[in-house]
Amino acid sequence: MKIHFTKMHGAGNDFIMIDDRAGTVPWQDHFLMAALAGRRTGIGAEGIILIQQSEKADFFLRFLNPDGTEADLCGNGSRCSAAFANAIGACGTSLTMETRAGVVDAQLLENGTVRIWMPEPLNRNYGMELKIGEETWKCDYIVTGVPHLVVPVPSVADVDVTGLGKALRLHAAFAPDGTNVDFVSMRQPNRMIMRTYERGVEGESGACGTGAVACAVVAVERFGFTLPSQIKTSSGYDLTVDGDWRRKKCTGMTLTGPVKFVFSGDIELDEVDLGNEID
C-alpha cells in the first residue's frame, strides 16, 4: 500500500501529515507507525497525524507518538493540522477539529501563523515536591489536554533534560501513565524559555505546544506573570500563549505560532523497515 505524506513542523516540532479521510491507513499497527516516525530508517518525526472524517467537526485529528502510541492532543500538531487540512480542502481558514481531548477551534492567520483555542486547564496540583536521588524538585502539575509537570529552573541550558526529565516523567506520583516534563526559565513579566522531555517521544522535543500553555498558566497563576506570554522553544521559535483571567484562574487559552510545510512524498508501507531483532 502506497501512501502520500507531507512533512511539516510547528515551531520546530515536526510531524508526518497524512490525509486519511478514506480511512485506509493502518494506524492501529503501532510497530508500523513507529517505523514511519524513525529518524534513521523511516521518514522521521516527533509524531504522525492523520486527518480523518468527523461527525462533530471539520475533521478528526488522530495523533500518534513516534513510538506508535496514541495521544489525546498535541498543540503544535493541532496547529499544523489546521494548515494541512485547509491545504487538502478539508476545511476553511476558520475551523474546528475533533480530538480525543475534545473539539478544538483554530484559525489560519497571516504569514504561516496558526492560532488554536486550547482545552480548559484541569487537575492543577501546585507546589509538589518530588525527590530524585538526593535532590528535591519543586514542581507544578497541570493538564492542558495532556499532563504536564512544570519545573522552574534558573537556566534551561544547565538542565539534564534527558536524565532528569526521564526520572520525573516516570516518577511514581504519575503512575501508571507518566507525564510530560517542562523545564522553564521564567523572565518577568511575560517571557519564558522552555525545554520539554516528551512522553511518547521519550526524549527532548523540538517544541511542545501543550507544554507552552502549561508553563504560561503556571507562571500566571503561581508567579504573577501576565498574558499574553511569549515562550521560546528549544528549537529557537517563539510561541504566544494568551487567554482570560477569571476568578484567579486562566481560561480560554490560545496558542499561536508558526507552521511550515517542509516536503511531501510517497512511501510504500510494505517496504517500511520495521527493524531487526537483536539476539
C-alpha distance (Angstrom), angle and dihedral (degrees) to the residues before:
residue distance angle dihedral
M1 . . .
K2 3.80 . .
I3 3.80 120.4 .
H4 3.78 131.0 -171.1
F5 3.80 116.0 -133.3
T6 3.77 138.8 -179.7
K7 3.80 124.5 -149.1
M8 3.82 114.7 -141.0
H9 3.77 138.1 165.4
G10 3.78 133.0 -155.3
A11 3.80 112.1 -156.2
G12 3.81 89.2 -28.4
N13 3.82 95.5 -44.9
D14 3.83 103.2 121.4
F15 3.80 128.7 -151.6
I16 3.79 143.3 178.9
M17 3.82 106.6 -127.7
I18 3.83 119.9 -156.3
D19 3.80 130.2 -178.3
D20 3.81 101.8 -135.7
R21 3.80 99.4 162.5
A22 3.81 87.0 126.7
G23 3.82 89.2 58.3
T24 3.80 95.8 -131.6
V25 3.83 102.6 121.1
P26 3.85 112.1 105.0
W27 3.81 94.2 -132.6
Q28 3.82 92.6 155.7
D29 3.82 88.6 71.0
H30 3.81 97.6 92.4
F31 3.81 93.7 -175.8
L32 3.80 91.8 54.4
M33 3.80 93.5 46.0
A34 3.80 91.3 48.3
A35 3.81 89.1 50.2
L36 3.80 90.8 53.0
A37 3.81 90.1 52.4
G38 3.81 93.6 47.8
R39 3.80 113.2 123.2
R40 3.80 97.3 -147.6
T41 3.81 103.9 32.6
G42 3.82 104.2 21.0
I43 3.79 138.2 41.3
G44 3.80 91.9 -74.1
A45 3.81 126.1 -130.6
E46 3.79 146.1 141.5
G47 3.78 90.1 -117.2
I48 3.80 146.4 -0.1
I49 3.80 118.3 -127.2
L50 3.79 124.5 -164.4
I51 3.79 121.4 -165.8
Q52 3.80 105.6 -145.8
Q53 3.79 138.5 170.4
S54 3.82 119.3 -78.0
E55 3.78 134.3 -171.9
K56 3.82 92.0 -160.2
A57 3.81 103.3 47.0
D58 3.80 143.6 8.4
F59 3.80 89.1 -75.6
F60 3.81 143.8 -19.2
L61 3.80 116.9 -106.9
R62 3.79 111.6 -147.6
F63 3.80 111.2 -169.3
L64 3.80 123.2 -163.5
N65 3.78 123.8 -171.0
P66 3.82 117.2 -130.3
D67 3.81 88.3 -100.4
G68 3.81 89.0 60.2
T69 3.81 96.8 -107.5
E70 3.81 120.4 128.1
A71 3.82 124.0 -113.8
D72 3.80 129.0 -161.0
L73 3.81 96.7 -128.9
C74 3.79 145.1 -6.6
G75 3.79 118.2 -163.9
N76 3.79 99.9 -156.2
G77 3.79 89.6 36.1
S78 3.80 89.3 56.0
R79 3.80 90.4 51.8
C80 3.81 91.0 50.8
S81 3.80 90.0 46.0
A82 3.79 91.4 56.3
A83 3.81 91.8 54.6
F84 3.81 93.6 42.1
A85 3.81 94.3 47.3
N86 3.79 89.6 50.3
A87 3.81 90.7 50.4
I88 3.83 92.6 53.5
G89 3.80 92.4 46.2
A90 3.80 97.7 -108.0
C91 3.83 94.3 124.4
G92 3.78 146.0 -3.5
T93 3.79 128.8 -107.0
S94 3.81 92.1 -80.6
L95 3.78 109.3 51.1
T96 3.76 151.1 147.9
M97 3.80 127.4 -130.4
E98 3.78 128.3 -165.0
T99 3.82 116.0 -132.3
R100 3.79 133.9 170.4
A101 3.83 86.1 -102.7
G102 3.82 92.0 55.5
V103 3.80 137.3 -88.3
V104 3.81 114.4 -33.1
D105 3.80 124.3 -160.3
A106 3.79 120.6 -144.6
Q107 3.78 140.9 -179.9
L108 3.80 130.8 -161.3
L109 3.80 109.9 -135.2
E110 3.81 131.6 -175.0
N111 3.81 127.9 -62.4
G112 3.79 97.4 20.7
T113 3.80 95.2 -54.9
V114 3.80 122.9 139.9
R115 3.81 130.5 -169.1
I116 3.79 125.4 -159.7
W117 3.80 131.4 -173.2
M118 3.78 109.4 -128.3
P119 3.81 129.8 -141.6
E120 3.81 114.1 -96.2
P121 3.84 113.9 -84.0
L122 3.80 111.3 -103.4
N123 3.81 144.3 -178.7
R124 3.80 97.2 27.9
N125 3.81 113.9 -168.1
Y126 3.78 106.5 174.6
G127 3.79 127.6 -177.2
M128 3.81 97.3 30.5
E129 3.81 117.9 166.6
L130 3.80 114.1 -153.8
K131 3.78 124.2 -175.3
I132 3.79 118.5 -140.3
G133 3.79 111.0 178.0
E134 3.80 107.3 -47.0
E135 3.81 94.8 -22.8
T136 3.79 129.5 86.6
W137 3.80 117.5 -148.6
K138 3.78 123.8 -156.2
C139 3.80 108.8 -140.4
D140 3.78 143.6 164.6
Y141 3.79 123.7 -138.1
I142 3.81 125.4 -152.7
V143 3.80 139.2 154.0
T144 3.81 115.1 -130.4
G145 3.79 96.9 171.4
V146 3.82 88.1 -49.9
P147 3.84 129.0 30.3
H148 3.79 121.0 -83.7
L149 3.78 134.8 -177.2
V150 3.81 110.0 -154.6
V151 3.81 114.2 -153.5
P152 3.85 115.6 -172.2
V153 3.82 112.1 -147.6
P154 3.83 133.3 173.6
S155 3.82 92.3 -121.5
V156 3.81 128.2 9.8
A157 3.81 89.1 -157.3
D158 3.79 90.6 69.1
V159 3.81 96.8 50.9
D160 3.81 124.0 105.8
V161 3.80 92.0 -134.3
T162 3.79 93.9 177.0
G163 3.80 99.0 46.5
L164 3.80 102.3 33.3
G165 3.80 92.5 33.7
K166 3.79 91.6 55.8
A167 3.81 92.5 47.3
L168 3.81 92.2 52.0
R169 3.81 93.2 41.1
L170 3.83 89.1 57.2
H171 3.82 97.1 38.4
A172 3.81 114.6 138.8
A173 3.82 89.4 -119.7
F174 3.81 88.7 72.7
A175 3.81 100.2 39.7
P176 2.93 135.2 172.8
D177 3.81 101.1 17.7
G178 3.80 100.7 24.6
T179 3.80 126.3 -150.4
N180 3.79 143.7 -103.8
V181 3.80 113.5 -102.0
D182 3.81 123.9 -142.2
F183 3.79 121.0 -167.9
V184 3.79 108.3 -161.2
S185 3.78 135.6 -176.3
M186 3.81 107.7 -156.6
R187 3.80 122.9 -150.5
Q188 3.82 115.4 -171.4
P189 2.93 135.1 -87.8
N190 3.81 102.4 15.3
R191 3.81 113.9 -27.1
M192 3.80 129.2 102.0
I193 3.80 141.4 170.1
M194 3.80 116.5 -149.5
R195 3.79 142.5 -175.7
T196 3.80 122.8 -169.2
Y197 3.78 135.6 -152.7
E198 3.79 99.5 -154.8
R199 3.78 125.5 -148.8
G200 3.81 109.7 -127.6
V201 3.79 91.5 22.2
E202 3.83 87.1 61.0
G203 3.75 90.8 -155.1
E204 3.78 141.6 51.3
S205 3.81 114.6 -46.4
G206 3.79 125.4 -145.2
A207 3.79 89.4 -121.5
C208 3.79 138.8 -19.6
G209 3.80 121.6 -148.6
T210 3.80 97.8 -171.2
G211 3.81 87.0 46.6
A212 3.79 91.6 52.7
V213 3.81 89.3 53.6
A214 3.80 90.5 47.5
C215 3.81 91.4 51.9
A216 3.80 92.2 47.9
V217 3.81 93.8 49.2
V218 3.80 91.8 48.9
A219 3.81 91.5 46.5
V220 3.80 92.3 51.8
E221 3.80 98.6 40.3
R222 3.80 98.0 38.7
F223 3.78 106.8 27.7
G224 3.80 106.2 27.5
F225 3.80 98.7 -108.6
T226 3.79 121.2 156.8
L227 3.80 135.8 -123.4
P228 2.95 135.0 -85.1
S229 3.81 93.7 49.5
Q230 3.79 125.6 -166.2
I231 3.79 116.2 -142.5
K232 3.80 123.0 -171.3
T233 3.80 113.6 -151.1
S234 3.80 127.1 -143.4
S235 3.83 87.6 -102.9
G236 3.80 89.7 59.5
Y237 3.81 98.4 -109.3
D238 3.79 124.6 128.3
L239 3.79 124.3 -124.0
T240 3.80 123.6 -168.9
V241 3.79 120.6 -144.8
D242 3.80 117.9 -168.1
G243 3.78 138.3 163.6
D244 3.80 144.6 126.0
W245 3.80 132.3 -62.6
R246 3.79 112.9 -137.4
R247 3.80 130.5 160.8
K248 3.80 90.1 -8.3
K249 3.80 93.0 -56.7
C250 3.79 136.9 98.6
T251 3.80 116.4 -113.3
G252 3.80 138.5 167.1
M253 3.80 92.2 33.1
T254 3.80 121.2 -169.7
L255 3.79 131.1 -164.9
T256 3.81 118.8 -153.3
G257 3.78 130.1 179.8
P258 3.81 147.9 116.0
V259 3.80 127.6 -57.1
K260 3.78 126.4 -171.3
F261 3.81 136.7 -167.1
V262 3.82 106.3 -133.8
F263 3.82 106.8 178.0
S264 3.81 143.4 -39.0
G265 3.76 133.0 -138.5
D266 3.79 148.8 147.5
I267 3.79 127.9 -103.6
E268 3.80 132.5 -170.7
L269 3.80 107.1 -131.5
D270 3.81 91.7 -156.3
E271 3.81 88.8 60.6
V272 3.82 98.1 47.8
D273 3.81 111.5 124.9
L274 3.82 106.2 -116.8
G275 3.81 92.0 -176.1
N276 3.78 131.0 -115.7
E277 3.79 127.7 -88.3
I278 3.80 115.9 -113.9
D279 3.83 114.5 -137.3
